[in-house]
């Protein structure tokens, strides 16, 4: 197997923390997003989606979505489970991971990719060139305002998002807060449940 990634980016961060906690080490190559290496002919010939992270299996199969890579690695390396151990936990982990992606990750990405001159005509990741939509910056901030407040209420009285142990869902929550630094729109100080949760996740992953 070979992993293509770019450590500073949010999706690679999710996978990196997942692998670190489980003690997984893979042959890894960094793909420089800042120079556009992911859109070069060489990388696209390997990963047509032009995104990171991507895991190329020994038979040539390419997994280019974090959730798919994590599910594959969880099956190979079940120690320190991060995707649930019971049917209910497995459903909750995937549900919260998807919920966080829809409510927080996409909102942050809307602001980031539609408001930065560096992403002119590159409003979405991948090989397709798309114009920025400035209105999505304002919408993204409004979605974030709601998302932070919503997740702070969800986390009240909870140690972990799914079940009694840390999971990918908790890693995703940490990644969302980290990603929000890129647009200087972190959770308000009043969201004490989020900040307590993030501290627990960091401690558990240390």
N, C-alpha and C positions, 0 to 999 in steps of 0.2 A: 504493500500500500504506500501511497505517497500523498501527503497533504500539502495543498497550496493555500497560502493564507497571507494575511497582512495584519500583524498583531495589534496595531493601534485601533483598528476599526471595530465597531460594536459587534457585528456578527462573529468575526474571528475571536473577539473577546469572550463571547458566550461559549464557544467551543473550547477555547483555550482553558477557561476555568473548569469546564466539565472534565476535560482530559487531565488537568493537573490534580483535581480531587481524586480521580480514579487511578492516578499513577500511570496513565497511558503515554507512551512515547512513540512517536511515528517519524519516519523520514519526512522532513518538512522543508518546503521552499517558500521563501517570502516573495510575494508579488507586489511590486511597488505601485500602489494606487495613485500616488501623487504624480508619478511620471506617466500614468496611463498604460502601464505595462499590461494590465488586464485586458486591454483592447487591442493589443498587438497580435499579429498573425500567429506567432508561435503559441501564445497562451490560448487564443481562441481555437486553435487546432486541437487542443487538449480539453478545454472547457468552453464549449460553444456559448454558454450563458454569459461568459465574460465577467463572472463574479467570484468573490472569495467569501468564505472558504470553500474549497472543493476537495473531495477525497476521491482519488483514483484507485480503485481496487485492483488486485493482481490480475483479474481477468479483463481489465480495461473498462469496467463499469465506472461511470462518474456519478458521484453523489454531490450535488451542488446546493443543497439546502441544509441549513444547520440542523433542523429537526430530524431530517433523514439520516444525517451523519451521526447524530447522537443516538438515534434508535439503533443504528447498525453497531456502533461501538458498545452500547449498553448490552446488546446481545452477545457480543464477543467477550466483553469484560464485565460480567455481572457484579463483581465485588464493588462495594460501596455504591449500591444502586442509587441512581439519580432520576429515574423515570417511573418510580413507584414499584411496590412489591405485590400489591393486591389489585384486582380489576378496578376497584373504585379509585385507588390512588393513581393508577396509570391513566385513567380517564381524567382525573383532576389535574394531574401534571400537564397533560397535553392541552386541556381546556384553558388553564391559566396561562400557559405559554402562548397560545393563540390569542387569548384575550389581551395580554400585554402587548403583543405585536400590533394588534388592531387599534388599541386605545392610546398607546404611548409611542411605540417605535415609529409607526407611520406618521403620527403627528410631528414628532421631532424631525423625521426625514423630510416632511413637507416644508418645514421652515428652513432646514439646512440646504436642501437641494434647489429650492425655488428662490432663496434669498441671497445666495452667494454668487458673485460674479464668476467665481471659479467654475461654476456649473452651468454657465450659459450654454443652452442647447443640450444639456446633459442632466435633465431634470429627474431622470430615473436611471438606476444602475443597469448595466447590460449593454449590448451592442447597438441598441436603437437610440438614435438621437432624437430628443424631444425638447421643445421649447419650455422655458420656465413659465410658470403661472404665478405672478406676484400675489394674487388674491389668496393663494394657498398658504402663504406665510401667515397672514392674519388668521385664517381658519385653523392652521396648525397650532398657533398659540392658544386659541379658544379651546381647542380639543385638549390641549395639555392642561389648561386651568381646570377643566372638568376631570381629566384623567388622574391628576395628582390627588385632588380632593376625594375622588371615588376610591382610589387604591388606599388612601390613608384610612378611610372608614372600613374597608375590607380587612385591613391588617390589625384593626383594633382587637386586642385580646388574643391574637394569633401569634404563635412562634414561627410557623412555616406556612406557606400558602397551601400545600397539599400534603395531608397526613402529618405524621409525627416526626418527620426527618427532613433535612434539607433536600431539595430537588432541583431539577433544571428550572422549574418555575421561579424559584428564589434567585437562582443565578441570573435569570432573565430580568428580574426586578432590579438587581444590582446593575446590570448592563444598561437598563433604561436610564437610571439615574446618572451613570457615567456618561452615556451618550448625550444627555441633556446639557452637559457642560459645553458641548460643542456649539450650542446655540445660546449659551448663557441664560438658560431658562430652567434651572433646577427647581425641585419642589420647594414651595414656600417653607419658611422656618416653622410655621404652624403645623406642618405635616410631620409631627413627632413620631408617629407610628412607622412612617416610611423610613425615617432616619434610624430609628431603633432596629428595624428589620435589616437595613443595609449593614449596620454594624454587626449584627448577628451573623449575616451571611459571610462577611469578610473574615470574621473570627473563625467560623467553621471551615473556611477554605484555606486558612493560613497554614 
